[in-house]
Amino acid sequence: DQQVKQNSPSLSVQEGRISILNCDYTNSMFDYFLWYKKYPAEGPTFLISISSIKDKNEDGRFTVFLNKSAKHLSLHIVPSQPGDSAVYFCAASLQGGSEKLVFGKGTKLTVNP
Amino acid sequence: DSGVTQTPKHLITATGQRVTLRCSPRSGDLSVYWYQQSLDQGLQFLIQYYNGEERAKGNILERFSAQQFPDLHSELNLSSLELGDSALYFCASSVEPLLYTEAFFGQGTRLTVV
């Protein structure tokens, strides 16, 4: 049973436009959510996170939105740049008993010049 | 550079063999995590160590084992290897068990079982 789902395996956008990557989770006990970016032949790199007590967190061009009632989070990248082309993983963690990160399968973002 | 070092980067071995993957965490990090990424799959959590002790266990096969040494480096041992064990194995480290902190990943070891 996959607790963190990224239903879009791939996404293609034009440079300068907005990229929206989506993630759904099933476990309502998750209380911390992260996005990682991964380039080929490299390990995942932390991008941005959000605690369940917030509904938005912003860092430069990257904004993560959390909708707890819908068990949904999204990552917005504005404006998108060709260097943003990578695989983006959504991850969730559960405090107080389970300290592992549960990852989605990833969405491959391609930003076209 | 995340500060997490994994060796070797690539490993090719035959079925039935045993291999050891090594991870050196970031300086000061006490927690080490191992993840497996198979083709078209997300990262599957295998096991976590904190300051030398096993802290959490995921979908780790009985043929796999790990340990964290006093100098905090960690090793993942994979034995009786099967073709399906071919994957990328990532190590990550964090200052402490995840409490609103993020983990930093190494570049991974690509294991190919032939």
Backbone of each chain as ProteinMPNN parsed JSONL, in Angstrom:
{"seq_chain_A": "DQQVKQNSPSLSVQEGRISILNCDYTNSMFDYFLWYKKYPAEGPTFLISISSIKDKNEDGRFTVFLNKSAKHLSLHIVPSQPGDSAVYFCAASLQGGSEKLVFGKGTKLTVNP", "coords_chain_A": {"N_chain_A": [[0.843, -1.189, 0.0], [0.713, 2.056, -1.047], [1.659, 4.857, 0.593], [2.308, 7.439, -0.003], [1.689, 9.233, -2.822], [2.52, 10.056, -6.098], [0.995, 10.922, -8.762], [1.52, 11.706, -11.33], [3.804, 10.704, -13.587], [5.425, 12.209, -15.187], [6.125, 15.59, -16.287], [5.874, 18.349, -18.394], [6.967, 21.587, -19.095], [7.065, 25.014, -20.259], [9.903, 27.143, -20.308], [9.967, 29.746, -17.936], [7.301, 29.607, -17.334], [4.818, 28.412, -14.931], [5.478, 25.582, -12.897], [3.731, 22.876, -11.602], [3.739, 20.487, -9.25], [2.294, 17.595, -7.985], [1.158, 15.828, -5.04], [-0.17, 13.203, -3.158], [-1.314, 11.879, -0.057], [-2.001, 9.166, 2.184], [-1.966, 8.592, 4.865], [-3.135, 10.083, 7.637], [-1.706, 10.762, 9.825], [0.773, 11.65, 9.179], [3.051, 14.296, 9.608], [4.944, 15.987, 8.65], [6.345, 17.214, 5.746], [8.241, 16.852, 2.775], [10.069, 17.975, -0.093], [12.169, 16.61, -2.51], [14.766, 16.952, -4.889], [16.112, 15.343, -7.71], [18.844, 14.788, -9.706], [20.068, 12.966, -12.601], [22.285, 10.282, -11.815], [22.948, 11.319, -9.385], [22.457, 11.794, -5.813], [19.299, 12.293, -4.076], [18.348, 15.666, -3.409], [17.598, 17.852, -0.828], [14.887, 20.098, -1.018], [12.617, 21.742, -0.187], [10.447, 22.114, 2.651], [7.53, 21.416, 4.693], [5.649, 21.889, 7.597], [2.925, 20.237, 9.262], [1.449, 22.085, 10.6], [1.312, 24.306, 9.148], [0.103, 25.866, 6.095], [1.369, 26.734, 3.904], [4.575, 27.238, 2.504], [7.336, 29.104, 1.583], [10.15, 29.521, -0.555], [12.118, 31.372, -2.199], [11.897, 30.756, -5.584], [10.347, 28.582, -5.155], [7.44, 27.138, -3.818], [5.567, 25.467, -1.42], [2.462, 23.994, -0.935], [0.058, 22.935, 1.414], [-2.709, 20.924, 1.894], [-4.458, 19.767, 4.276], [-6.958, 18.633, 4.79], [-7.622, 17.507, 2.391], [-5.56, 15.835, 2.119], [-3.301, 16.46, 0.551], [-0.54, 17.765, -1.173], [1.332, 20.301, -2.874], [3.885, 21.382, -5.094], [5.054, 24.383, -6.25], [6.754, 25.93, -8.847], [8.066, 28.884, -9.794], [9.52, 31.459, -11.691], [9.742, 28.714, -13.985], [12.805, 27.091, -14.818], [15.247, 25.884, -17.188], [17.242, 24.476, -15.786], [15.839, 23.397, -13.726], [14.925, 21.001, -14.51], [14.474, 17.766, -13.621], [14.025, 14.889, -11.465], [11.412, 14.951, -9.181], [10.786, 14.245, -5.877], [8.283, 13.593, -3.543], [7.977, 13.49, -0.034], [7.097, 12.122, 3.156], [6.827, 12.293, 6.692], [6.476, 10.774, 9.911], [5.952, 11.703, 13.079], [7.101, 10.754, 16.325], [7.434, 7.89, 16.765], [7.685, 6.613, 14.294], [10.329, 7.128, 12.327], [11.083, 7.26, 9.754], [11.368, 8.435, 6.401], [8.788, 8.487, 4.074], [8.557, 7.922, 0.747], [7.26, 9.159, -2.381], [6.89, 7.967, -5.815], [8.012, 9.71, -7.54], [8.172, 12.507, -9.843], [9.005, 13.301, -13.082], [10.272, 16.243, -14.15], [10.404, 18.29, -16.937], [11.762, 21.121, -18.248], [11.348, 23.131, -20.875], [13.374, 25.075, -23.065]], "CA_chain_A": [[0.0, 0.0, 0.0], [1.568, 3.21, -1.178], [1.116, 5.897, 1.445], [2.583, 8.725, -0.635], [1.486, 8.989, -4.249], [2.713, 11.093, -7.101], [0.274, 10.259, -9.84], [2.035, 12.097, -12.645], [5.202, 10.284, -13.726], [6.212, 13.217, -15.881], [5.494, 16.895, -16.519], [6.688, 19.172, -19.287], [6.521, 22.988, -19.111], [7.936, 25.939, -20.961], [10.705, 28.045, -19.483], [9.29, 30.977, -17.543], [5.949, 29.317, -16.862], [4.737, 27.765, -13.627], [5.422, 24.125, -12.801], [2.984, 22.44, -10.419], [3.891, 19.057, -9.016], [1.309, 17.202, -6.983], [1.441, 14.68, -4.184], [-1.26, 12.833, -2.26], [-0.919, 10.901, 0.948], [-3.165, 8.485, 2.758], [-1.851, 8.504, 6.318], [-3.419, 11.395, 8.223], [-0.783, 11.009, 10.929], [1.976, 12.333, 8.685], [3.035, 15.677, 10.075], [6.033, 16.771, 8.072], [6.405, 16.861, 4.328], [9.435, 17.39, 2.134], [10.307, 17.744, -1.516], [13.548, 16.407, -2.897], [15.041, 17.002, -6.322], [17.172, 14.405, -8.032], [19.411, 14.754, -11.054], [20.637, 11.65, -12.923], [23.582, 9.912, -11.253], [23.19, 12.002, -8.111], [21.488, 11.502, -4.784], [18.271, 13.32, -3.903], [18.748, 16.881, -2.701], [16.471, 18.496, -0.162], [14.451, 21.323, -1.691], [11.761, 22.561, 0.668], [9.61, 21.29, 3.514], [6.422, 22.094, 5.349], [5.073, 21.216, 8.749], [1.473, 20.124, 9.158], [0.773, 23.223, 11.243], [1.267, 25.378, 8.154], [-0.489, 25.475, 4.82], [2.192, 27.262, 2.817], [5.942, 27.605, 2.811], [7.919, 29.677, 0.371], [11.598, 29.7, -0.556], [12.507, 31.841, -3.53], [10.969, 30.371, -6.665], [9.656, 27.363, -4.767], [6.407, 27.254, -2.797], [4.837, 24.227, -1.173], [1.134, 24.18, -0.35], [-0.456, 21.735, 2.063], [-4.146, 20.878, 2.161], [-4.575, 18.594, 5.142], [-8.272, 17.989, 4.674], [-7.598, 16.721, 1.163], [-4.33, 15.031, 2.156], [-2.691, 16.799, -0.718], [0.392, 18.874, -1.207], [1.82, 20.616, -4.201], [5.09, 22.202, -5.212], [4.986, 25.326, -7.347], [8.032, 26.52, -9.232], [7.781, 30.038, -10.635], [9.316, 30.872, -13.013], [10.508, 27.484, -14.232], [14.047, 27.265, -15.573], [15.729, 24.587, -17.704], [18.002, 23.796, -14.741], [14.917, 22.727, -12.805], [14.607, 19.683, -15.065], [14.953, 16.749, -12.68], [12.936, 14.115, -10.863], [11.026, 15.514, -7.899], [10.173, 13.286, -4.97], [7.551, 14.036, -2.376], [8.218, 12.571, 1.078], [6.352, 12.458, 4.361], [7.317, 11.607, 7.885], [5.541, 10.589, 11.009], [6.681, 11.934, 14.314], [6.674, 10.041, 17.522], [7.305, 6.444, 16.656], [8.284, 6.17, 13.035], [11.171, 8.255, 11.94], [11.514, 7.119, 8.38], [10.716, 9.212, 5.368], [8.085, 7.68, 3.089], [8.685, 8.639, -0.521], [6.501, 8.836, -3.573], [7.707, 7.405, -6.883], [8.686, 10.785, -8.248], [7.67, 13.098, -11.084], [10.093, 13.843, -13.887], [9.952, 17.553, -14.714], [11.232, 18.779, -18.042], [11.499, 22.522, -18.568], [11.839, 23.357, -22.238], [13.794, 26.47, -23.319]], "C_chain_A": [[0.879, 1.24, 0.0], [0.97, 4.372, -0.408], [1.324, 7.293, 0.869], [2.562, 8.5, -2.141], [1.754, 10.231, -5.074], [2.184, 10.506, -8.4], [0.752, 10.633, -11.235], [3.496, 11.689, -12.754], [6.067, 11.357, -14.384], [5.381, 14.478, -16.101], [6.432, 17.711, -17.386], [6.118, 20.582, -19.319], [7.524, 23.839, -19.882], [8.689, 26.81, -19.958], [9.92, 29.323, -19.197], [7.88, 30.763, -17.024], [5.987, 28.654, -15.488], [4.729, 26.25, -13.775], [4.693, 23.788, -11.515], [3.099, 20.932, -10.319], [3.013, 18.676, -7.838], [1.676, 15.927, -6.25], [0.246, 14.443, -3.281], [-0.759, 11.825, -1.242], [-2.159, 10.326, 1.611], [-3.149, 8.471, 4.287], [-2.023, 9.881, 6.948], [-2.499, 11.723, 9.399], [0.53, 11.657, 10.467], [1.926, 13.797, 9.11], [4.171, 16.526, 9.543], [6.261, 16.276, 6.662], [7.59, 17.564, 3.672], [9.383, 17.128, 0.639], [11.811, 17.625, -1.736], [13.634, 16.478, -4.414], [16.203, 16.063, -6.605], [17.562, 14.523, -9.503], [19.95, 13.353, -11.316], [22.018, 11.474, -12.311], [23.939, 10.698, -9.991], [22.163, 11.536, -7.083], [20.44, 12.593, -4.699], [18.806, 14.478, -3.066], [17.514, 17.532, -2.108], [16.155, 19.834, -0.822], [13.686, 22.238, -0.746], [10.893, 21.631, 1.505], [8.475, 22.111, 4.091], [5.925, 21.24, 6.498], [3.553, 21.211, 8.619], [0.734, 21.27, 9.842], [0.69, 24.419, 10.306], [0.515, 24.91, 6.919], [0.312, 25.989, 3.625], [3.592, 27.541, 3.341], [6.634, 27.998, 1.516], [9.433, 29.811, 0.525], [12.01, 30.072, -1.971], [11.468, 31.48, -4.565], [10.085, 29.184, -6.286], [8.661, 27.622, -3.638], [5.73, 25.903, -2.657], [3.545, 24.578, -0.466], [0.67, 22.851, 0.233], [-1.943, 21.886, 2.332], [-4.414, 19.607, 2.961], [-5.902, 17.883, 4.982], [-8.325, 17.108, 3.436], [-6.421, 15.761, 1.128], [-3.545, 15.214, 0.85], [-1.679, 17.908, -0.52], [0.894, 19.08, -2.625], [3.057, 21.494, -4.096], [4.933, 23.073, -6.449], [6.369, 25.903, -7.603], [7.73, 27.641, -10.217], [8.946, 31.026, -10.576], [10.176, 29.626, -13.187], [11.714, 27.784, -15.116], [14.522, 25.907, -16.087], [16.518, 23.79, -16.671], [17.134, 23.11, -13.696], [14.553, 21.324, -13.301], [15.278, 18.606, -14.226], [13.757, 15.891, -12.283], [12.676, 14.69, -9.478], [10.28, 14.462, -7.08], [9.476, 14.018, -3.83], [7.813, 13.014, -1.27], [7.449, 13.052, 2.295], [6.939, 11.698, 5.532], [6.291, 11.685, 8.996], [6.319, 10.728, 12.296], [6.23, 10.967, 15.392], [6.48, 8.562, 17.349], [7.915, 5.922, 15.386], [9.077, 7.332, 12.48], [11.645, 8.168, 10.509], [10.761, 8.116, 7.512], [10.057, 8.242, 4.402], [8.024, 8.486, 1.806], [7.635, 8.212, -1.531], [7.447, 8.337, -4.646], [8.397, 8.475, -7.726], [7.951, 11.245, -9.492], [8.853, 13.702, -11.818], [9.648, 15.136, -14.543], [10.937, 17.898, -15.811], [10.814, 20.201, -18.342], [12.168, 22.817, -19.904], [12.198, 24.819, -22.464], [12.855, 27.16, -24.314]], "O_chain_A": [[1.679, 1.456, 0.91], [-0.127, 4.826, -0.735], [0.597, 8.225, 1.215], [3.317, 7.685, -2.67], [1.264, 11.319, -4.769], [2.846, 9.697, -9.049], [0.428, 9.956, -12.21], [4.346, 12.27, -12.079], [7.278, 11.411, -14.172], [4.151, 14.457, -16.104], [7.638, 17.76, -17.142], [4.921, 20.761, -19.543], [8.663, 23.438, -20.119], [8.167, 27.16, -18.899], [9.297, 29.902, -20.087], [7.323, 31.631, -16.351], [7.059, 28.371, -14.952], [4.068, 25.701, -14.656], [4.995, 24.344, -10.459], [2.622, 20.195, -11.183], [2.996, 19.361, -6.815], [2.399, 15.071, -6.762], [-0.292, 15.386, -2.701], [0.12, 11.015, -1.538], [-3.23, 10.933, 1.595], [-4.196, 8.352, 4.924], [-1.157, 10.744, 6.81], [-2.517, 12.843, 9.908], [1.303, 12.153, 11.287], [0.893, 14.454, 8.988], [4.334, 17.674, 9.956], [6.357, 15.073, 6.416], [7.897, 18.716, 3.978], [8.74, 16.187, 0.173], [12.604, 18.417, -1.228], [12.697, 16.114, -5.125], [17.162, 15.995, -5.836], [16.737, 14.38, -10.405], [20.259, 12.624, -10.374], [22.822, 12.406, -12.291], [25.099, 10.733, -9.583], [21.133, 10.959, -7.434], [20.656, 13.701, -5.192], [19.604, 14.292, -2.148], [16.512, 17.737, -2.793], [17.059, 20.605, -1.142], [14.078, 23.386, -0.536], [10.634, 20.493, 1.113], [8.46, 23.338, 3.992], [5.8, 20.021, 6.378], [2.97, 22.067, 7.953], [-0.478, 21.409, 9.68], [0.069, 25.43, 10.635], [0.313, 23.713, 6.717], [-0.027, 25.711, 2.475], [3.773, 28.015, 4.463], [6.528, 27.315, 0.497], [9.932, 30.166, 1.593], [12.221, 29.21, -2.825], [10.3, 31.849, -4.444], [9.172, 28.828, -7.03], [8.997, 28.247, -2.632], [5.365, 25.272, -3.65], [3.534, 25.362, 0.484], [0.859, 21.79, -0.362], [-2.377, 22.869, 2.933], [-4.575, 18.523, 2.402], [-5.959, 16.654, 5.034], [-8.998, 16.077, 3.433], [-6.302, 14.959, 0.202], [-3.189, 14.256, 0.164], [-1.924, 18.869, 0.209], [0.883, 18.171, -3.454], [3.237, 22.243, -3.136], [4.709, 22.575, -7.551], [7.064, 26.313, -6.673], [7.219, 27.41, -11.313], [9.337, 31.409, -9.473], [11.24, 29.52, -12.578], [11.656, 28.61, -16.027], [14.224, 24.881, -15.475], [16.471, 22.56, -16.674], [17.63, 22.334, -12.879], [13.935, 20.551, -12.569], [16.505, 18.548, -14.136], [12.628, 16.136, -12.708], [13.606, 14.892, -8.697], [9.292, 13.878, -7.524], [10.027, 14.946, -3.238], [7.866, 11.812, -1.532], [7.182, 14.244, 2.443], [7.477, 10.602, 5.378], [5.392, 12.525, 9.012], [7.239, 9.956, 12.565], [5.119, 10.439, 15.36], [5.448, 8.025, 17.753], [8.593, 4.895, 15.395], [8.527, 8.397, 12.201], [12.521, 8.927, 10.096], [9.669, 8.57, 7.852], [10.686, 7.282, 3.956], [7.501, 9.6, 1.785], [7.181, 7.068, -1.54], [8.659, 8.282, -4.435], [9.271, 8.164, -8.535], [7.209, 10.485, -10.115], [9.606, 14.504, -11.265], [8.756, 15.134, -15.392], [12.152, 17.806, -15.629], [9.652, 20.463, -18.654], [13.39, 22.759, -20.036], [11.428, 25.71, -22.103], [13.056, 28.329, -24.642]]}, "seq_chain_B": "DSGVTQTPKHLITATGQRVTLRCSPRSGDLSVYWYQQSLDQGLQFLIQYYNGEERAKGNILERFSAQQFPDLHSELNLSSLELGDSALYFCASSVEPLLYTEAFFGQGTRLTVV", "coords_chain_B": {"N_chain_B": [[27.674, 19.19, -3.045], [26.703, 16.893, -0.668], [27.945, 16.062, 1.616], [27.736, 13.507, 2.488], [29.182, 10.422, 2.036], [29.399, 7.735, -0.17], [30.54, 4.494, -0.852], [31.248, 1.572, -2.861], [30.798, 3.497, -5.943], [29.787, 2.155, -8.095], [28.901, -1.249, -8.589], [29.319, -4.474, -9.674], [28.188, -7.704, -9.616], [27.869, -11.285, -9.163], [25.004, -13.503, -9.098], [24.08, -14.894, -5.95], [26.285, -14.056, -4.592], [27.952, -12.003, -2.062], [27.907, -8.664, -0.906], [29.268, -5.558, 0.322], [28.188, -2.402, 1.178], [29.232, 0.895, 1.75], [28.944, 3.714, 3.932], [29.64, 7.005, 4.789], [28.612, 9.328, 7.053], [27.508, 12.821, 7.139], [29.625, 15.17, 8.781], [29.132, 15.215, 12.214], [26.551, 14.255, 12.083], [24.335, 11.919, 13.504], [22.479, 10.059, 12.823], [21.819, 7.52, 10.463], [20.498, 6.461, 7.413], [19.261, 3.937, 5.255], [18.302, 3.466, 1.918], [16.558, 1.931, -0.802], [16.392, 2.1, -4.277], [14.673, 0.842, -6.794], [14.183, 0.085, -10.316], [12.065, 2.487, -11.763], [10.796, 2.893, -9.363], [9.961, 4.435, -6.246], [11.918, 5.691, -3.498], [12.671, 3.2, -1.292], [12.461, 2.682, 2.084], [14.899, 1.136, 4.06], [16.434, 0.701, 6.514], [17.311, 2.236, 9.652], [19.833, 3.764, 11.598], [20.88, 5.047, 14.722], [23.339, 6.669, 16.315], [24.819, 4.308, 16.534], [22.958, 2.386, 17.165], [20.247, 0.332, 16.109], [17.377, 1.883, 14.875], [15.012, 2.11, 13.419], [13.134, 0.014, 11.257], [12.533, -0.976, 7.957], [11.312, -2.209, 4.899], [13.267, -4.367, 4.784], [15.074, -7.077, 3.555], [15.664, -10.384, 4.872], [18.064, -11.33, 4.026], [19.609, -9.163, 3.949], [21.618, -6.979, 5.888], [22.661, -4.553, 8.316], [24.893, -2.205, 9.881], [26.028, 0.234, 12.251], [28.961, 1.825, 13.016], [31.27, 2.659, 15.767], [32.59, 4.997, 14.885], [30.641, 6.156, 13.475], [30.249, 5.613, 10.789], [28.519, 3.615, 8.371], [27.564, 0.347, 7.288], [26.073, -1.589, 4.757], [25.124, -4.788, 4.287], [24.684, -7.136, 1.807], [23.528, -10.249, 0.995], [23.577, -13.529, -0.599], [22.824, -12.778, -3.208], [20.331, -11.762, -5.563], [18.944, -11.429, -8.892], [16.965, -9.508, -8.776], [17.813, -7.792, -6.828], [19.262, -5.859, -7.92], [19.781, -2.467, -8.025], [19.641, 1.027, -7.077], [21.31, 2.048, -4.24], [20.869, 4.104, -1.579], [22.346, 6.1, 0.901], [21.583, 8.091, 3.677], [21.958, 10.881, 5.898], [21.321, 12.461, 9.065], [21.164, 15.015, 11.589], [19.89, 14.195, 13.908], [17.43, 11.735, 14.881], [14.675, 12.01, 12.708], [13.12, 14.873, 13.369], [11.403, 17.142, 12.32], [13.543, 17.818, 10.751], [15.776, 17.656, 7.949], [17.02, 15.036, 5.869], [20.194, 14.281, 4.482], [21.407, 13.154, 1.447], [23.621, 10.68, 0.08], [25.468, 10.02, -2.991], [24.821, 7.565, -3.864], [25.028, 3.992, -4.434], [25.321, 2.059, -7.212], [24.122, -1.026, -7.748], [24.598, -3.882, -9.604], [23.399, -6.973, -10.338], [24.363, -9.877, -11.862]], "CA_chain_B": [[28.163, 18.064, -2.242], [25.884, 16.789, 0.54], [28.776, 15.685, 2.754], [27.564, 12.075, 2.729], [30.023, 9.694, 1.077], [29.074, 6.332, -0.336], [31.456, 3.737, -1.703], [31.687, 2.142, -4.13], [29.728, 4.118, -6.716], [29.228, 1.104, -8.944], [29.277, -2.585, -8.164], [28.733, -5.533, -10.489], [28.503, -8.966, -8.977], [27.056, -12.396, -9.657], [23.985, -14.01, -8.188], [24.587, -15.735, -4.883], [27.416, -13.432, -3.909], [27.71, -11.081, -0.955], [28.61, -7.391, -1.076], [29.147, -4.599, 1.419], [28.128, -1.007, 0.776], [29.718, 1.709, 2.858], [28.429, 5.086, 3.991], [30.163, 7.921, 5.803], [27.641, 10.422, 7.169], [28.028, 14.177, 7.307], [30.253, 15.405, 10.068], [28.197, 15.625, 13.257], [25.268, 13.559, 11.987], [24.327, 10.679, 14.265], [21.526, 9.134, 12.218], [22.088, 7.046, 9.112], [19.364, 5.76, 6.821], [19.517, 3.266, 3.983], [17.161, 3.375, 1.023], [16.75, 1.214, -2.056], [15.571, 2.577, -5.385], [14.652, -0.045, -7.956], [13.75, 0.745, -11.542], [10.719, 3.056, -11.766], [10.222, 2.895, -8.026], [10.426, 5.461, -5.327], [12.932, 5.236, -2.56], [12.109, 2.334, -0.265], [13.239, 2.721, 3.313], [15.375, -0.169, 4.508], [16.794, 0.635, 7.923], [17.892, 3.448, 10.212], [20.643, 3.657, 12.8], [21.137, 6.29, 15.437], [24.441, 6.576, 17.26], [25.262, 2.934, 16.68], [21.887, 1.442, 17.474], [19.155, 0.266, 15.143], [16.297, 2.741, 15.336], [13.773, 1.795, 12.701], [13.34, -0.982, 10.215], [11.515, -0.939, 6.919], [11.16, -3.426, 4.102], [14.594, -4.932, 4.549], [15.046, -8.523, 3.467], [16.491, -11.078, 5.866], [19.395, -11.515, 3.426], [20.312, -7.883, 4.093], [21.854, -6.542, 7.263], [23.419, -3.304, 8.377], [25.371, -1.809, 11.2], [26.678, 1.534, 12.352], [30.155, 1.632, 13.83], [31.526, 3.759, 16.716], [32.947, 6.252, 14.215], [29.358, 6.538, 12.876], [30.029, 5.153, 9.434], [27.584, 2.496, 8.333], [27.717, -0.611, 6.202], [24.907, -2.388, 4.398], [25.576, -6.067, 3.76], [23.682, -7.821, 0.999], [24.044, -11.588, 0.743], [22.786, -14.413, -1.474], [22.236, -11.793, -4.109], [19.455, -12.182, -6.644], [18.863, -10.429, -9.96], [16.054, -8.451, -8.347], [18.461, -6.879, -5.886], [19.88, -4.781, -8.696], [19.106, -1.216, -7.678], [20.465, 2.083, -6.484], [21.205, 2.051, -2.789], [21.236, 5.416, -1.056], [22.514, 6.35, 2.315], [21.305, 9.477, 4.06], [22.249, 11.124, 7.316], [20.751, 13.661, 9.667], [21.742, 15.311, 12.896], [19.235, 13.352, 14.902], [16.243, 11.128, 14.27], [13.894, 13.047, 12.051], [12.141, 15.668, 14.077], [11.361, 18.376, 11.536], [14.811, 18.12, 10.094], [15.861, 16.932, 6.696], [18.133, 14.124, 5.718], [21.071, 14.572, 3.354], [21.676, 11.896, 0.762], [24.821, 10.454, -0.707], [25.252, 9.869, -4.43], [24.286, 6.245, -4.127], [25.803, 2.887, -5.007], [24.518, 1.309, -8.188], [24.437, -2.445, -7.688], [24.09, -4.695, -10.701], [23.593, -8.398, -10.103], [24.265, -10.553, -13.163]], "C_chain_B": [[27.415, 18.029, -0.907], [26.718, 16.525, 1.778], [28.645, 14.227, 3.131], [28.314, 11.325, 1.637], [29.647, 8.223, 1.047], [30.104, 5.68, -1.249], [31.029, 2.278, -1.748], [30.534, 2.821, -4.854], [29.027, 3.096, -7.595], [29.752, -0.241, -8.472], [28.555, -3.581, -9.065], [29.166, -6.847, -9.873], [27.551, -10.044, -9.477], [26.017, -12.81, -8.62], [24.622, -14.946, -7.17], [25.724, -15.142, -4.087], [26.957, -12.509, -2.781], [28.517, -9.805, -1.199], [28.38, -6.514, 0.153], [29.198, -3.19, 0.849], [28.457, -0.153, 1.992], [29.197, 3.13, 2.765], [29.118, 5.846, 5.114], [29.22, 9.109, 5.895], [28.323, 11.783, 7.21], [28.64, 14.311, 8.69], [29.207, 15.89, 11.069], [26.854, 14.931, 13.21], [25.346, 12.205, 12.695], [23.418, 9.618, 13.655], [21.93, 8.79, 10.798], [20.897, 6.225, 8.652], [19.826, 5.091, 5.535], [18.217, 3.144, 3.204], [17.553, 2.596, -0.232], [15.834, 1.828, -3.107], [15.727, 1.619, -6.56], [14.101, 0.711, -9.147], [12.302, 1.213, -11.417], [10.026, 3.013, -10.405], [10.723, 4.088, -7.244], [11.491, 4.89, -4.419], [12.255, 4.44, -1.447], [13.022, 2.333, 0.951], [13.636, 1.313, 3.739], [15.585, -0.206, 6.017], [17.43, 1.946, 8.357], [18.699, 3.106, 11.459], [20.816, 5.033, 13.413], [22.21, 6.025, 16.477], [24.804, 5.121, 17.571], [24.162, 1.917, 16.92], [20.812, 1.482, 16.399], [17.95, 1.025, 15.698], [14.962, 2.414, 14.675], [14.105, 0.846, 11.561], [12.196, -0.893, 9.22], [11.437, -2.267, 6.217], [12.504, -4.052, 3.781], [14.509, -6.456, 4.592], [15.952, -9.144, 4.53], [17.905, -11.315, 5.341], [20.248, -10.248, 3.55], [20.514, -7.588, 5.584], [22.681, -5.266, 7.225], [23.945, -3.1, 9.776], [25.977, -0.418, 11.113], [27.791, 1.403, 13.389], [30.378, 2.826, 14.77], [31.932, 5.071, 16.044], [31.791, 6.783, 13.374], [29.205, 6.166, 11.413], [29.149, 3.902, 9.485], [27.891, 1.603, 7.141], [26.411, -1.381, 6.013], [25.431, -3.646, 3.713], [24.433, -6.768, 3.039], [24.232, -9.189, 0.635], [23.075, -12.403, -0.112], [22.061, -13.596, -2.533], [21.436, -12.435, -5.235], [19.399, -11.068, -7.69], [18.013, -9.231, -9.53], [16.634, -7.488, -7.333], [19.186, -5.757, -6.614], [19.095, -3.5, -8.479], [20.15, -0.171, -7.311], [20.24, 2.04, -4.983], [21.734, 3.383, -2.276], [21.377, 5.37, 0.456], [22.195, 7.818, 2.554], [21.673, 9.651, 5.52], [21.555, 12.394, 7.78], [21.323, 13.825, 11.063], [21.172, 14.391, 13.957], [18.067, 12.672, 14.207], [15.263, 12.209, 13.849], [12.858, 13.682, 12.968], [12.17, 17.03, 13.4], [12.736, 18.781, 11.004], [14.875, 17.3, 8.823], [17.082, 16.038, 6.676], [18.909, 14.478, 4.453], [21.543, 13.254, 2.756], [23.043, 11.867, 0.105], [24.46, 10.232, -2.167], [24.754, 8.482, -4.8], [25.324, 5.252, -4.622], [24.884, 2.146, -5.961], [24.985, -0.13, -8.19], [23.788, -3.158, -8.867], [24.437, -6.146, -10.409], [23.367, -9.122, -11.426], [24.268, -12.077, -12.999]], "O_chain_B": [[27.469, 18.975, -0.121], [26.242, 16.744, 2.892], [29.368, 13.75, 4.006], [28.1, 11.57, 0.449], [29.582, 7.555, 2.079], [30.489, 6.236, -2.277], [30.492, 1.778, -0.759], [29.392, 2.723, -4.406], [27.816, 3.17, -7.808], [30.89, -0.36, -8.018], [27.332, -3.537, -9.202], [30.351, -7.081, -9.638], [26.551, -9.749, -10.133], [26.138, -12.508, -7.433], [25.56, -15.683, -7.472], [26.091, -15.659, -3.032], [25.766, -12.27, -2.578], [29.664, -9.86, -1.642], [27.431, -6.707, 0.912], [30.13, -2.83, 0.129], [28.023, -0.436, 3.108], [29.03, 3.681, 1.677], [29.169, 5.38, 6.252], [29.044, 9.83, 4.912], [29.546, 11.883, 7.304], [28.224, 13.649, 9.64], [28.486, 16.853, 10.809], [26.088, 14.995, 14.172], [26.297, 11.446, 12.509], [23.564, 8.427, 13.933], [22.332, 9.66, 10.026], [20.359, 5.406, 9.397], [20.677, 5.618, 4.818], [17.176, 2.772, 3.746], [18.707, 2.602, -0.66], [14.648, 2.05, -2.858], [16.762, 1.586, -7.227], [13.613, 1.834, -9.015], [11.423, 0.448, -11.019], [8.8, 3.089, -10.325], [11.768, 4.666, -7.545], [11.906, 3.741, -4.567], [11.376, 4.949, -0.75], [14.209, 2.021, 0.853], [12.802, 0.408, 3.772], [14.997, -1.031, 6.716], [18.009, 2.672, 7.55], [18.298, 2.268, 12.266], [20.889, 6.044, 12.714], [22.007, 5.246, 17.409], [25.06, 4.76, 18.72], [24.411, 0.712, 16.883], [20.507, 2.541, 15.849], [17.555, 0.828, 16.847], [13.914, 2.444, 15.32], [15.195, 0.874, 10.989], [11.034, -0.754, 9.602], [11.49, -3.323, 6.847], [12.834, -4.244, 2.61], [13.957, -7.043, 5.523], [16.885, -8.507, 5.02], [18.838, -11.482, 6.126], [21.45, -10.266, 3.288], [19.67, -7.918, 6.418], [23.318, -4.95, 6.221], [23.501, -3.74, 10.729], [26.382, 0.041, 10.045], [27.568, 0.924, 14.501], [29.759, 3.876, 14.6], [31.65, 6.145, 16.573], [31.953, 7.758, 12.64], [28.137, 6.378, 10.838], [29.055, 3.229, 10.512], [28.41, 2.056, 6.121], [25.746, -1.767, 6.974], [26.102, -3.57, 2.683], [23.355, -6.966, 3.599], [25.299, -9.282, 0.027], [21.922, -12.022, -0.318], [20.85, -13.713, -2.719], [21.797, -13.479, -5.778], [19.754, -9.921, -7.418], [18.31, -8.088, -9.879], [16.014, -6.474, -7.011], [19.669, -4.813, -5.987], [17.889, -3.453, -8.719], [21.349, -0.44, -7.245], [19.1, 1.999, -4.518], [22.889, 3.743, -2.506], [20.63, 4.696, 1.165], [22.505, 8.676, 1.728], [21.697, 8.687, 6.285], [21.245, 13.281, 6.985], [21.89, 12.895, 11.637], [21.902, 13.873, 14.802], [17.75, 13.0, 13.064], [15.058, 13.195, 14.556], [11.84, 13.069, 13.291], [12.863, 17.947, 13.84], [13.026, 19.966, 10.839], [14.107, 16.353, 8.647], [18.055, 16.273, 7.391], [18.324, 14.925, 3.466], [22.013, 12.362, 3.463], [23.554, 12.886, -0.361], [23.286, 10.254, -2.535], [24.315, 8.255, -5.928], [26.364, 5.633, -5.159], [23.815, 1.669, -5.578], [26.113, -0.424, -8.587], [22.583, -3.047, -9.093], [25.605, -6.505, -10.254], [22.307, -8.994, -12.038], [24.193, -12.805, -13.988]]}, "name": "protein", "num_of_chains": 2, "seq": "DQQVKQNSPSLSVQEGRISILNCDYTNSMFDYFLWYKKYPAEGPTFLISISSIKDKNEDGRFTVFLNKSAKHLSLHIVPSQPGDSAVYFCAASLQGGSEKLVFGKGTKLTVNPDSGVTQTPKHLITATGQRVTLRCSPRSGDLSVYWYQQSLDQGLQFLIQYYNGEERAKGNILERFSAQQFPDLHSELNLSSLELGDSALYFCASSVEPLLYTEAFFGQGTRLTVV"}
